[in-house]
Amino acid sequence: MVENGYSSSFMQEASARGFIFQCTDPQALDEAMAKGPVAAYIGFDPTADSLHVGSLIQIMMLRLLQKHGHRPVALVGGGTARIGDPSFREEARRLMTEDIIQSNLAGIEGCLRQFLRFGENTSDVRLVNNADWLDKLAYIDLLRDVGVHFSINRMLAFDSVKNRLDRDQGLTFLEFNYSILQSYDFRELNRRHGVTLQLGGSDQWGNIVSGVDLVRRTDQTQVMGLTTPLLTTSSGAKMGKTANGAVWLSEARLPVFDYWQFWRNVEDADTGRFLRLFTELPLDECERLAAFEGADINEAKKILATEATALCHGREAAEAAAEAARKTFEEGQLVADDLPVYTVSEADLAEGIPVFRLLAESGLVKTNGEARRLIRGGGARVNMVAVKDENQLITRQDTVDGAIRLSSGKKHHIQVRVA
């Protein structure tokens, strides 16, 4: 059966959900997937100890590969992390120490395991580290074997490179090598694990095509590339970023309640698209929910929040976050058990803590200065009451049911409890 122009189940669903942006050879990929399992990989560089929502579309692609019986490979960049991907960055990344790289690799593996099934079966994810081969490279050998196949003119035409040069921000020779090493990764994965497909965001198109060309030139093997759209919200904001920073997938970085709230507060126009991409609800259900209008769209966004959070943190945690939100916003309760908690000492509370300092120390804002600006702008609340004096002292008398609720705007809340 052919749907959306494709015969393989993976390409049909990937297309219907909005995952496909570019493909080097859609027909060949569709035919290969219809015949049997295809080994495909996505790379994740360990720039932090957690992935964030900006990486989620790639993780969902790996889940989709699993669902349709293909062989997903998650490549972590223990080797390329020493350079850093320059794609569409305004400046070079700060170089990391080996200890930081290893710590970040462990954190990223933990994030991937929240979403994906690892193991040795065909559709189980294999975790591979490119340090296994990049750390052993000899420079002259790399130049002779790989460098000869790369055109400087073509590399300068890549959008990721051209944009940096057009802004007169420069590009170091270290960064310029990233594309070569990513192409080398594709060839190694093809030779070692039979990988014939690289997946990535649209900003990786130039690097992916270079890898496809390298494998064809050196090994006379056909491999393919497929990219997903580079997501922005309907208002043009970058996906996964908020005023308070990145929306992390690790609970150690972002409480489950705040993760749920991120999805609950997406723009109305994004609800249907995000239901298709970031949940596994049937497509007809996604379309039904996306058709809601007016106040009803909020019910669709609550479902989006719970389903997306369940994939990341588990069904029980997602439903607990939904219930905490209901109690907090619909019943008007000042505190709820599942709100994030910040503890203070009895002694500090007895003396009184300036509200601007408590806002910063609790993590609702990043600095004292930001807290003061929030208060002056009318965005800070204590127990749902707007704060007018940035030096207002928070004391024991402010507790309700043993806690104090701090709010930054309408979306971010925390309980302050006595240690």
Disulfide bonds with the S-S distance in Angstrom:
none
